[in-house]
Amino acid sequence: MLVLNFNPFPTLVSERFILRAPALSDDEAIAALRSDPRVNQFLNRAATTTVAEAQQFIEKLQAGIAANKSLYWIITGKESNQLVGTICCWNIVPESGRAEIGYELRSAFFGKGIMQEVIPVVIKFGFEQLHLQKIAALPADKNEKSIKLLERHHFEIDHALREELEKEDDLTGLLCYSLARPA
């Protein structure tokens, strides 16, 4: 069973990006990200329409981190410190050593190789620091770019996990991928 402690928060670094904890000062950028129809196109969520909603969302994220239930990173450029996207490990199941990865980019940053660079950093952290046994991802079945991204990083369709998750959630329109911890 996993023993999770996210204090201090694990800041991660790639060649061009810093993955850091969410702060209330991210409210305007989070509002812009979560209200963008291009970003929300494949996500089953209501758009964030106000900065106040973004602040509430950030507070919820911070509470999840403080309770050692989830990790949510703000992706910023090393040069600009501008929020370009987010990536998270959530739906963590300590008993089985599984977590789900989720990610989103501001539409202005689509197609720039950001997730291609950042996902391996989060995967490595998940396996080496969190000691995860499996990382799951649930992309929309029509989100071809996300599917290709996952497959490039050796995620595979996981029918058994889908059956398990369908007992609790409606996965209509979603695919179930996973990546097992390397032996």
N, C-alpha and C positions, 0 to 999 in steps of 0.2 A: 504494500500500500504506500502511496506517495505521502510524504510529509512536506507540506507547502508552506513557505515563508517568503512573502514578497516585500519584506522590509529588511534592508533598504530596497527600493525599487530597482530592478535590473535594467539599467540603460545599456542598449546594444548599439554597436557601430558597424557600418559597412564601409566600403570605399568612399561613397559619396554622401551617405546619410547617417543621421543619428536617430535612434528610436528611443524616445524618452516618455516619461509619465505624462498623462494629461493634466493640464492646469486650467483653472477657471479663466485665465487670460486667453485660452484657445477658443473661447466661446464664439466669436465672430467667424473664425475659420471653420469651426465644427458646424455652425449653422449653414454656412455656404456649402460645405461638403454634403451635408445630409439633406439639403433642400434641392440639390442639383438633379434634375430629371434624368440626365445621362448616367449619373452615379446610381440612382435608385432604380434604374430600368430593370435590373435583375434581382433586386432585393425586395423581400416581402416585408415592408415596413412603411409606416406613415412618414411622410417627409417632415423634417424639422422646419418649422416656418418662422421661428423667432429666436432671437439671441437668448431669451429667458428659457426657452425649451432646451437650447443647447447647454445652458448652464446646469439645468436639472439633469440632463444626460451625463455631463461631466461629473457631477456630484454622485450619480449612480455608479459610474465607472470607478471613481475614487473609493467608494464604499466597497465595491467588489474586490478591489485590489487590497484594501485594508483588511478585509475579511479572508484574504488568501483564497478567493474563489475564482478569480480571473485576472488575466494580464491584458492590458490594452496600451499599445504604444502609439504615440504620435510620431509620424515619420516627417523629419525635417531635413532640409539640405544642410550640409556642413557649412556651406558658404553663406547661405541666406537666412537660415533658421526659420524659413517659411514652411508652414504645414503643407505637405504635398499629399498626405494620405494617412491612413491608420492601418494597423495590423494587430490582431489579438489572438490570444489563446484563451478559450472560454469553454463552457460546458465540460469542465474538468471533472473526471471521474477518478478520484484517488484510489478506489478499490481495484480498478482494472488498469490504472496508469494510462488513461486515454484523455485527450483533449481535442477540441475542435479549433481549427485555425480559420480566421476570417480576415478579410482585407478589403480596402476600398481606396481609390485614388481620386483626387480632384480631377475633373475631366480635362482641365488644361494640361495635365501631366500624363494622360493616356499615351501609350505607345513609346515611352521613353526608357523602358527597361528597368523601371524602379522596382517593381515587384520581383522581377527576375533576379535582381541584386539582393533584395531584402528578405525574401522568403527563406533562402538557405541559412541566413543568420538566425532566424527564429526557429527553424527546424533544428539546427545544431544546438541552440539553447534548450529547446524542448527535450531533446534526447540526452544531452550531456549534463545539463544543470537541473532540470525538473525530473529527469529520469523517466520520462514518458516511455511507454511501450508502443503506443500507436498515436498518430496524429490523423484526425479525420478532417475532411472538408466537404461541404455540401453546396456545390455550385448549382446555379440554375441550369436546367438542361439546355437552354438556348444561349447560354453565356459561353460561346466558343473560345473566347480569349482566355477566360479563367480556366476552362477545362484544359486547354493546351498548356497553360502555365503549370497547372498541377501535374500533368503528364510529363512535362519536361523535367520535373523534380521527382519523378518516379512514383507519384501517387497512382494507385490503381483502383478500379471499381471494386467495391467491397459489398457483395450481396448479403453476407451474414450480418454485417454491421447495419445495413439498411433495414433488414428484418427486425433487428433489435430496436433500432430507433423508431421504427414505424409503430411500435407498441405504445409509444408515448406522444409522438408528434405526427402531424400530417406532412408528408414529404412530397406531396403532389408538385410536380414541376422541378424537383430537385434530383440531382444525382448524388450518390454517396461514394466518395473516394476515401482512401486511407493510405498511410505510409507507415510501415512497421519499423520499429527500432532495428538498426543494422545489428547483425549478430556479431 
